[in-house]
Amino acid sequence: MAKRGAEQISMEEEEEEDPVVVQLQEEAHVHEASAHDHDHPYAFHVSGPRNVTSPNWRDLINSSWKDANYKRTVIACFIQAVYLLELDRQENRTEENALAPKWWMPFKYKLAQTLIDERDGSIFGAVVEWDRSAALADLVLIRPSGAPKAVLALRGTLLKSLTIRRDIEDDLRFLAWESLKGSVRFKGALEALKSVSGRYGSSNVCVAGHSLGAGFALQVGKALAKEGIYVDTHLFNPPSVSLAMSLRNIGEKAGVVWKRLISMLPLGSESPATGDKGEKTSVAGLKNWVTHFYGDQSSVISKKWVPHLYVNNSDYICCSYTDADGTEESNANKEKNEGLKSAQVAAKLFVMSKGKQKFLEAHGLEQWWSDDMELQLALHNSKLMSRQLKSLYSLPAPQHTPGKLR
C-alpha cells in the first residue's frame, strides 16, 4: 500500500509541470510560429518590393511620391495589404504575427478602417491614412508632397472557402451586367470614399483596386465624378470581359453592316441633306456643351477625372482595355470625335510589355512592383474606357442666359 501511494505521488508530481518550464515551452512555440511567419511567402520582406525606401527627412525637399513608379508601387502594396487582412482574419493571426501591417507601415501609413462584407463577414477593403506619429519618429516632419492623406484600397477575388462564394457572386454580376452597383460592397466602398473625401478633400484622397476590386474602384470613382468630386484613381488589372459588352459589340457590328447596306441603296435628294443638317446640328450642340462644361481647353486636364489603368495584354480579364477606339469612322463621326477628343481621352492606360505570359502571372498584383517591369503609356483612345466614361460627359444642354454668349 505504501509503495502504491509513493508511486501515485510520484506520478502526480510528474503531471504537475513546472511553471517555468511551461513558460519556456510557450515562448519556444511563439518563437517557432514567428519564425514560420517570418518566412511566409506573403511576408513583406519575402515578396514585397526591393528598391522602395520608406519616407525620410529628404522627402521634405524632394518627395518620392512625385515619382509615378514609386506611387504605383506603394498603392499596389496597400491593395496587397487588404488581401492579407482577410487572410489574417481567416487564419486567426494576432497583432504580433499579422502579415498585413508590414505592407503599409514602411510607408508611414496606418489602418484607419476596414470594410466588411455583411454577407459573410469578410474584409474586402480598407482605408489607410498617413501616420503622422510614425513619420515624426523618423524625423519626417510633414507629409511628403504628393502623398495622399488617405487611400481606399479594394481587393479582388480571393479563392478561399470562406470568401469564394460572395466574391464569385460579384464576379458574375459584372460578367452579366458590366455593373457592380447592386452589390453591398459597392455601397460600402462608396460611403467610405465619400467619408474620407469629405474629411480630407478629394485632392488628398486616392481609391485603388485590383481585379474585381478595380471594378469597384472604377465605379465608385465614377459615381463621385458625376457629382463633380474627382478622386485620384488607380486600377490594376480591371475586369473588361462581360456578356453585356459582347452583346453590345455584336449590336455595333450589325449597325455598321446595316449602315453600309443603306448607303448602297438609292436615296432621294432630301434625305442626305436632312441627315447632314442633323449631323451638323449635333456637332454644334456637342461643341457648345464641351465649351460650356470645360471652358478654356488649356485647363481641361485639371477639370477632369483621369483614372490610371494598369493592364497586361496576356491577361484576358483586362486586355480589352487596350482595344483602340474609332478604328472605322465615317467623316461625320470623325468630326464628332474631334469635338469629343478632349472629353473621351480621360484615362491614362499603362500596358505591361513583357511578351507572352501565363495568365496567373499576367493577372497577379505582384507584377506591379517587380524590379524588371516595363510599362508603356498607350496613347490611343481606349474604346472600352470611352464607353464607360461616356455618361460623365452626356450633360444636358446648357441653359442660355440673356446677355451671355455660350
C-alpha positions as CSV (number, residue, x, y, z in Angstrom):
1,M,0.0,0.0,0.0
2,A,2.8,2.4,1.0
3,K,4.6,1.5,-2.2
4,R,1.5,2.3,-4.3
5,G,1.0,5.6,-2.5
6,A,4.5,6.6,-3.3
7,E,4.1,5.7,-6.9
8,Q,0.9,7.7,-7.1
9,I,2.5,10.8,-5.5
10,S,5.4,10.5,-8.0
11,M,3.1,10.3,-10.9
12,E,1.1,13.4,-9.7
13,E,4.4,15.3,-9.3
14,E,5.3,14.4,-12.9
15,E,1.9,15.5,-14.1
16,E,2.2,18.9,-12.3
17,E,4.5,20.8,-14.7
18,D,6.9,23.4,-13.5
19,P,5.5,26.9,-14.4
20,V,9.0,28.0,-15.6
21,V,9.1,25.0,-18.0
22,V,5.6,25.9,-19.2
23,Q,6.6,29.5,-19.9
24,L,9.7,28.4,-21.8
25,Q,7.7,26.0,-23.9
26,E,5.2,28.7,-24.7
27,E,7.9,31.1,-25.7
28,A,9.5,28.4,-27.8
29,H,6.2,27.8,-29.5
30,V,5.7,31.5,-30.2
31,H,9.2,31.8,-31.5
32,E,8.7,28.8,-33.8
33,A,5.5,30.3,-35.1
34,S,7.1,33.7,-35.5
35,A,10.0,32.1,-37.4
36,H,7.5,30.4,-39.7
37,D,5.6,33.6,-40.3
38,H,8.9,35.4,-40.9
39,D,9.4,33.2,-44.0
40,H,5.8,33.3,-45.1
41,P,5.6,33.7,-48.9
42,Y,3.4,36.8,-48.4
43,A,5.7,38.4,-45.8
44,F,6.7,41.9,-47.0
45,H,10.4,41.2,-46.9
46,V,9.9,38.0,-49.0
47,S,7.6,39.1,-51.8
48,G,7.4,42.9,-51.4
49,P,9.2,45.5,-53.5
50,R,13.0,45.5,-53.2
51,N,14.0,49.0,-54.2
52,V,11.5,51.1,-52.4
53,T,12.5,53.0,-49.3
54,S,10.3,54.4,-46.6
55,P,9.9,58.2,-46.4
56,N,12.8,60.1,-44.8
57,W,13.7,63.6,-44.0
58,R,15.0,64.1,-47.5
59,D,11.4,63.8,-48.7
60,L,10.7,67.2,-47.1
61,I,12.6,68.7,-50.1
62,N,12.1,66.1,-52.9
63,S,9.2,63.8,-52.3
64,S,9.4,60.2,-53.6
65,W,5.7,60.4,-54.2
66,K,6.3,62.6,-57.2
67,D,7.8,59.6,-58.9
68,A,5.0,57.7,-60.7
69,N,6.8,54.4,-60.3
70,Y,7.1,54.9,-56.5
71,K,3.4,55.9,-56.2
72,R,2.2,52.9,-58.3
73,T,4.3,50.5,-56.2
74,V,3.1,51.8,-52.8
75,I,-0.5,51.9,-53.8
76,A,-0.2,48.3,-55.1
77,C,1.3,47.3,-51.7
78,F,-1.8,48.8,-49.9
79,I,-4.0,46.6,-52.0
80,Q,-1.9,43.6,-51.2
81,A,-2.4,44.5,-47.5
82,V,-6.2,44.2,-48.0
83,Y,-5.8,40.7,-49.3
84,L,-3.7,39.9,-46.3
85,L,-6.1,41.5,-43.8
86,E,-8.6,38.9,-44.9
87,L,-6.1,36.0,-44.8
88,D,-5.0,37.1,-41.3
89,R,-8.6,37.0,-40.3
90,Q,-9.2,33.6,-41.7
91,E,-6.0,32.2,-40.1
92,N,-6.7,33.8,-36.7
93,R,-3.5,35.8,-36.7
94,T,-2.8,38.2,-33.9
95,E,-1.2,41.6,-33.9
96,E,2.1,40.0,-33.1
97,N,2.2,37.8,-36.2
98,A,-0.2,39.5,-38.6
99,L,1.2,39.9,-42.2
100,A,-0.9,42.8,-43.4
101,P,0.6,45.7,-41.3
102,K,4.0,45.2,-42.8
103,W,2.6,46.3,-46.2
104,W,1.7,49.8,-45.0
105,M,3.9,50.6,-42.1
106,P,7.2,51.1,-44.1
107,F,5.5,53.9,-45.9
108,K,4.3,55.7,-42.7
109,Y,0.6,54.8,-43.0
110,K,-1.8,53.2,-40.5
111,L,-5.0,51.3,-40.8
112,A,-8.0,53.6,-40.2
113,Q,-11.0,51.5,-41.3
114,T,-11.7,48.0,-42.6
115,L,-14.6,47.4,-45.0
116,I,-16.6,44.3,-44.1
117,D,-18.9,42.4,-46.4
118,E,-22.1,41.9,-44.3
119,R,-22.9,38.8,-46.2
120,D,-20.0,36.7,-44.9
121,G,-18.0,39.0,-42.6
122,S,-15.0,39.1,-44.9
123,I,-12.8,42.1,-45.3
124,F,-12.9,43.4,-48.9
125,G,-11.4,46.8,-48.5
126,A,-9.5,49.1,-46.1
127,V,-8.7,52.8,-45.6
128,V,-5.1,53.6,-44.7
129,E,-4.2,57.1,-43.5
130,W,-0.9,59.0,-43.2
131,D,0.6,58.1,-39.8
132,R,1.9,61.4,-38.5
133,S,3.3,59.9,-35.3
134,A,5.3,57.2,-37.1
135,A,6.6,59.8,-39.6
136,L,7.7,62.2,-36.8
137,A,9.6,59.3,-35.2
138,D,11.8,59.2,-38.3
139,L,12.1,63.0,-38.5
140,V,9.6,63.3,-41.3
141,L,8.0,66.5,-40.0
142,I,5.4,66.9,-42.7
143,R,3.6,64.7,-45.2
144,P,5.7,64.5,-48.4
145,S,4.3,66.3,-51.4
146,G,2.1,64.0,-53.5
147,A,1.5,61.5,-50.7
148,P,-2.3,61.2,-50.2
149,K,-3.7,61.7,-46.7
150,A,-5.9,58.6,-47.2
151,V,-6.1,55.6,-49.6
152,L,-9.1,53.4,-50.0
153,A,-7.8,50.0,-51.3
154,L,-10.1,47.2,-52.5
155,R,-9.1,43.6,-53.1
156,G,-10.1,41.3,-55.8
157,T,-11.4,37.7,-55.8
158,L,-9.9,35.5,-53.1
159,L,-10.3,31.8,-53.8
160,K,-10.7,30.6,-50.3
161,S,-13.6,28.6,-48.9
162,L,-14.7,31.4,-46.6
163,T,-14.9,34.1,-49.3
164,I,-15.1,32.5,-52.7
165,R,-18.9,32.4,-52.8
166,R,-19.5,36.1,-52.3
167,D,-16.5,37.1,-54.5
168,I,-17.8,34.9,-57.3
169,E,-21.3,36.4,-57.0
170,D,-19.9,39.8,-57.7
171,D,-17.7,38.5,-60.5
172,L,-20.8,37.0,-62.1
173,R,-22.7,40.3,-61.5
174,F,-20.1,42.2,-63.5
175,L,-19.9,39.5,-66.2
176,A,-23.7,39.6,-66.7
177,W,-24.4,43.4,-66.3
178,E,-21.0,45.1,-66.5
179,S,-22.0,46.9,-63.3
180,L,-21.4,46.3,-59.6
181,K,-23.9,48.9,-58.3
182,G,-26.2,46.2,-56.9
183,S,-23.6,44.8,-54.6
184,V,-23.3,45.6,-50.9
185,R,-19.6,46.2,-51.5
186,F,-20.3,49.0,-53.9
187,K,-22.4,50.7,-51.3
188,G,-19.8,50.3,-48.6
189,A,-16.9,51.4,-50.8
190,L,-18.9,54.5,-52.0
191,E,-19.8,55.5,-48.4
192,A,-16.2,55.1,-47.3
193,L,-14.8,57.1,-50.2
194,K,-17.3,59.9,-49.7
195,S,-16.4,60.0,-46.0
196,V,-12.7,60.4,-46.4
197,S,-13.1,62.8,-49.3
198,G,-15.3,64.9,-47.1
199,R,-12.8,64.7,-44.3
200,Y,-9.6,65.4,-46.2
201,G,-10.7,66.9,-49.5
202,S,-10.9,64.9,-52.8
203,S,-7.4,66.1,-53.9
204,N,-5.9,64.4,-50.8
205,V,-7.6,61.0,-51.3
206,C,-6.9,58.0,-53.6
207,V,-9.0,55.0,-54.4
208,A,-7.4,51.8,-55.8
209,G,-8.2,48.2,-56.5
210,H,-7.1,45.0,-58.2
211,S,-9.1,42.8,-60.4
212,L,-12.7,42.7,-59.0
213,G,-11.6,45.5,-56.6
214,A,-10.5,47.6,-59.6
215,G,-14.0,47.2,-61.0
216,F,-15.5,48.6,-57.7
217,A,-12.8,51.3,-57.6
218,L,-13.7,52.4,-61.1
219,Q,-17.4,52.5,-60.5
220,V,-17.3,54.3,-57.1
221,G,-14.8,56.8,-58.5
222,K,-17.0,57.4,-61.5
223,A,-20.0,57.8,-59.2
224,L,-18.2,60.6,-57.3
225,A,-17.0,62.2,-60.6
226,K,-20.6,62.6,-61.6
227,E,-21.1,64.7,-58.5
228,G,-18.1,66.8,-59.5
229,I,-15.8,65.1,-56.9
230,Y,-12.6,64.0,-58.7
231,V,-10.6,61.4,-56.7
232,D,-7.2,60.0,-57.8
233,T,-7.9,56.5,-59.1
234,H,-5.6,53.6,-59.8
235,L,-6.9,50.4,-61.3
236,F,-4.8,47.2,-61.5
237,N,-6.0,44.5,-63.9
238,P,-9.5,45.9,-64.0
239,P,-12.2,43.5,-65.4
240,S,-13.1,44.1,-69.0
241,V,-14.8,40.9,-70.1
242,S,-18.6,40.9,-69.9
243,L,-21.6,39.4,-71.7
244,A,-23.1,42.9,-71.9
245,M,-20.1,44.2,-73.7
246,S,-20.0,41.2,-76.1
247,L,-23.7,41.7,-76.9
248,R,-23.1,45.4,-77.4
249,N,-20.2,44.7,-79.8
250,I,-22.4,42.4,-81.8
251,G,-25.0,45.1,-82.0
252,E,-22.5,47.7,-83.1
253,K,-21.2,45.4,-85.8
254,A,-24.7,44.8,-87.0
255,G,-25.3,48.5,-87.1
256,V,-22.2,49.1,-89.2
257,V,-23.4,46.4,-91.7
258,W,-26.8,48.0,-91.8
259,K,-25.4,51.4,-92.5
260,R,-23.3,50.1,-95.3
261,L,-26.3,48.4,-96.8
262,I,-28.4,51.6,-96.6
263,S,-25.6,53.5,-98.2
264,M,-25.7,51.2,-101.3
265,L,-29.4,51.9,-101.8
266,P,-30.6,54.9,-104.0
267,L,-31.9,57.7,-101.8
268,G,-33.8,60.9,-102.6
269,S,-32.1,64.2,-102.6
270,E,-33.8,65.4,-99.5
271,S,-32.7,62.6,-97.1
272,P,-29.0,63.2,-97.3
273,A,-29.5,66.9,-96.8
274,T,-31.6,66.4,-93.8
275,G,-29.1,63.9,-92.4
276,D,-26.2,66.3,-92.9
277,K,-28.1,69.1,-91.2
278,G,-28.8,66.8,-88.3
279,E,-25.2,65.8,-88.0
280,K,-24.1,69.5,-88.2
281,T,-26.6,70.5,-85.6
282,S,-25.5,67.6,-83.3
283,V,-21.8,68.5,-83.7
284,A,-22.6,72.2,-83.0
285,G,-24.5,71.3,-79.9
286,L,-21.7,69.0,-78.8
287,K,-19.2,71.8,-79.1
288,N,-21.4,74.1,-77.1
289,W,-21.6,71.8,-74.1
290,V,-18.0,70.9,-74.3
291,T,-17.1,74.6,-74.2
292,H,-19.7,75.3,-71.5
293,F,-18.5,72.5,-69.3
294,Y,-14.7,72.8,-69.7
295,G,-14.3,76.4,-70.6
296,D,-10.8,77.2,-71.8
297,Q,-9.4,74.0,-73.4
298,S,-6.0,74.8,-71.9
299,S,-7.4,73.9,-68.4
300,V,-9.2,70.8,-69.5
301,I,-7.0,68.3,-67.7
302,S,-7.3,69.9,-64.3
303,K,-11.1,69.7,-64.5
304,K,-11.5,66.0,-65.4
305,W,-11.4,62.7,-63.6
306,V,-8.5,60.8,-65.0
307,P,-8.2,57.2,-63.7
308,H,-4.9,55.3,-64.1
309,L,-5.3,51.8,-65.6
310,Y,-2.6,49.2,-65.4
311,V,-3.2,46.2,-67.7
312,N,-1.4,43.3,-69.2
313,N,-2.1,42.0,-72.7
314,S,-1.6,38.4,-71.6
315,D,-4.4,38.8,-69.0
316,Y,-7.7,38.0,-70.8
317,I,-9.6,39.6,-68.0
318,C,-8.4,43.2,-68.6
319,C,-6.8,43.1,-72.1
320,S,-9.9,44.5,-73.8
321,Y,-9.0,47.9,-72.4
322,T,-6.2,48.1,-75.0
323,D,-8.6,47.9,-77.9
324,A,-8.3,51.2,-79.8
325,D,-11.4,53.4,-80.3
326,G,-12.7,54.5,-83.6
327,T,-11.0,52.1,-86.0
328,E,-13.7,52.6,-88.6
329,E,-15.3,56.0,-88.7
330,S,-17.3,57.9,-91.2
331,N,-16.4,61.6,-92.0
332,A,-19.3,62.7,-89.8
333,N,-18.1,60.6,-86.9
334,K,-14.5,61.8,-87.3
335,E,-15.7,65.4,-87.0
336,K,-17.8,64.4,-83.9
337,N,-14.8,62.6,-82.3
338,E,-12.6,65.7,-82.9
339,G,-15.1,67.6,-80.7
340,L,-15.1,64.8,-78.1
341,K,-11.4,64.1,-78.2
342,S,-10.6,66.1,-75.1
343,A,-13.5,64.6,-73.2
344,Q,-13.1,60.9,-74.1
345,V,-9.3,60.7,-73.6
346,A,-9.8,60.9,-69.9
347,A,-7.8,57.9,-68.7
348,K,-4.1,57.0,-68.5
349,L,-3.6,53.5,-69.8
350,F,-0.3,51.7,-68.9
351,V,0.4,48.4,-70.6
352,M,2.8,45.8,-69.3
353,S,5.3,44.9,-72.0
354,K,6.9,41.6,-71.1
355,G,5.8,39.5,-74.0
356,K,3.6,36.4,-73.6
357,Q,3.0,35.4,-70.0
358,K,0.9,32.8,-68.2
359,F,-2.5,34.0,-67.0
360,L,-1.8,33.8,-63.3
361,E,1.4,35.8,-63.7
362,A,-0.2,38.3,-66.0
363,H,-3.2,38.9,-63.7
364,G,-1.2,39.0,-60.5
365,L,-0.7,42.1,-58.3
366,E,2.9,41.4,-57.6
367,Q,4.0,42.3,-61.1
368,W,3.2,46.0,-60.5
369,W,6.1,46.4,-58.0
370,S,8.6,44.0,-59.7
371,D,12.1,45.2,-60.5
372,D,12.1,44.1,-64.1
373,M,8.8,45.6,-65.2
374,E,8.4,47.7,-68.3
375,L,5.4,49.9,-68.8
376,Q,4.2,51.6,-71.9
377,L,1.8,54.5,-71.9
378,A,-0.9,53.7,-74.5
379,L,-1.6,56.9,-76.5
380,H,-4.6,55.6,-78.5
381,N,-8.1,56.0,-77.2
382,S,-9.4,53.0,-75.3
383,K,-12.7,52.0,-76.8
384,L,-13.9,50.4,-73.5
385,M,-12.9,53.4,-71.4
386,S,-14.5,55.9,-73.8
387,R,-17.7,53.8,-73.4
388,Q,-17.5,53.6,-69.7
389,L,-16.8,57.3,-69.3
390,K,-19.3,58.5,-71.8
391,S,-22.0,59.1,-69.2
392,L,-19.8,61.6,-67.5
393,Y,-19.9,63.8,-70.5
394,S,-23.5,63.3,-71.5
395,L,-24.5,66.6,-70.0
396,P,-27.8,68.4,-70.5
397,A,-27.8,71.3,-73.0
398,P,-26.6,74.5,-71.3
399,Q,-29.2,77.0,-70.3
400,H,-28.9,80.2,-72.3
401,T,-28.7,83.3,-70.1
402,P,-29.7,86.7,-71.7
403,G,-26.7,88.9,-72.4
404,K,-24.2,85.9,-72.2
405,L,-22.6,84.1,-75.0
406,R,-22.2,80.4,-74.7
